[in-house]
């Protein structure tokens, strides 16, 4: 075999490591200090956007726990002697509850019963909006109860203002639909914002989720 043929045969041979050759991934194989964590960046076109620690402020309700609270109230209602012959009821249509009974006195008792069950199932009363007492058919009264979810624009502005004025420097917040996103370079600052919000009565239940490092 000639030297030229031998050379060609060697180049055509199988890699002894049986590995498939592929171009190096610059992101997965950084050089020295130039490498970047692929979990901490997002590429947009030809640029790179570095993400910062953040979380979302939301106001939500556990619908299953809400249903459990209503079911428990209805069962107790059926067995309570003080509600006998009052045609009292609690009807649920998703996040709308309708209380109906024979008098305003029984309606107040029905409201107390429902609130007790909501608290027991850890459904915050801050998200409960009680409507006006209305006259219903058959000399009865009713009251519509709305379970509020989401942060409306007015409340979002109040939250953003609170964070700007009393939160740590370098923390920013932005309204996104019915929630508010809080961002900072320091995770400790985010914890401080959470403590600030928990200590402030904003008249609605707040939860913190979608944490990002």
URCORJO-V643458 format. One line per field, one symbol per residue. ss: DSSP state (H for helix, E for strand, L for the rest). phi: phi as a letter, one per 20 degrees, with the letter a starting at -180 (. if undefined). burial: + if it has 24 or more other C-alpha atoms within 12 Angstrom, else -. Layout:
ss = ???
phi = ???
burial = ???
//
This chain:
ss = LLHHHHHHHHHHLLLLLLLLLLLLLLLLLLLHHHLLLLLLEEEELLEEEELLLEEEEELLLLHHHHHHHHHHHHHHHHHLHHHLLLLLEEEEELLEEEEEELLHHHHHHHHHHHHHHHHHLLLLHHHEEEEEEEEELLLEEEEEEEELLLLLHHHHHHHHHHHHHHLLLLLEEEEELLEEEEELLLHHHHHHHHHHHHHLLLLLLLEEEEEEL
phi = .ffffffffffefegfeldefbffeffecfdleefcffedccecmedcdeedgbbdeccccfffffffffffffffgfdeffdfmdlebcdccmdddcebbebffffffffffffgffffemefffeddeeffcfcfmldcbbeddeecndfffffffffffffedeffneccbfcmdbcddcbfdfffffffgffffedeembfcccblfce
burial = ---------------------------------------------------++++++++++----++-++++++--+-----+--+++++++--++++++++++-++-+++-+++-++--+-++++++-+--+------++++++++++++---++-+++-++---++--+++++---++++++----+++-++--+------+++++-----
//
